Amino acid sequence: MTLLGLCLMAWALQLAGIGRVMTVIGSMNPLSIAGAALAVVAGTILGARNLYDIAELRGILGFPSFLGIFWRSWAIGISLPGQVADMFSTAWQLKRYRASHLPFIASRILADKLITVACMAATAACIPFFTGRATGASTLWALTGMLAAGLAGWLGARHLRNRLTPAASGWRFVRVILDAAGTPVPLVLRNLGVTLLKMALTGLAYWLLLRETSLVAPSYLATTTIAHGAGLVAYVPVSFNGLGTVEVSAMALFALIGLRGQSVLGVYLVLRGLTITIAWLPSLFWPNHAPRAHDDEARPVG
């Protein structure tokens, strides 16, 4: 997997021109890089709070302690294939605080991830509109179809959860999926709103750098839409956090709105390095000694 990602990255650099990419990187305004870093940090904190709330962890540990867990899981997640390692890492770290409620917590972690993927997929569906390949009406129909399919799947899973027999409850993985669908609607809507805000901050990070490195200044909405569409590729576990695959996809998609490959690749390399640094440096020094909450001392979950 590492080899495939490195080969794709090497091909992208050869395609864009290493010299031109380095020129783009060297021309970036430090203030814009700092702004992108702040957007990444703010989005990560929002993501942590979003998961903390939907998993109803208030009675288990405080948010500052959970933020350390989330940050470490994020660092691990962006260093492994796919985008699901953070889920397992978060659940494993929370096991020491309330092992008896781990299935419940795992279902809420899954719900948070599914909401994120759904938002990214809906955003990706808007790419043809922002690149002039589709009309607003056809895009609206596509989004309506996705919404209808998503609602049908969600309601079907909630119905099946209520009819699950005790014998079937031994299928732990299936139970976790069905329990994820059973997340209360107010929590789902709150998570959805914060997820969209977090995605907006991610788009801001890309836009701050792309607007000054490209001959054609991209719009913020087009940048955010394409960035998240390319980011979906990272969920395919063929390279570490989409190394190479995301960059190649982004170059192809941003070319549809007139952005040069060297500009896109330069921005993606800077943001990848920035994200890895922001994720790992605090994780290495973040204290991991939050007090445990005993089952008889914390309020029930769920």
Secondary structure, 3 states (H helix, E strand, C coil): CHHHHHHHHHHHHHHHCHHHHHHHHHCCCHHHHHHHHHHHHHHHHHHHHHHHHHCCCCCCCCHHHHHHHHHHHHHHHCCCECCCHHHHHHHHHHCCCCHHHHHHHHHHHHHHHHHHHHHHHHHHCCHHHHCCCCCHHHHHHHHHHHHHHHHHHHHHHHHHHHHCCHHHHHCHHHHHHHHHHCCCHHHHHHHHHHHHHHHHHHHHHHHHHHHHHCCCCCCHHHHHHHHHHHHHHHHCCCCECCCCHHHHHHHHHHHHHCCCHHHHHHHHHHHHHHHHHHHHHHHHHCCCCCCCCCCCCCCCCC
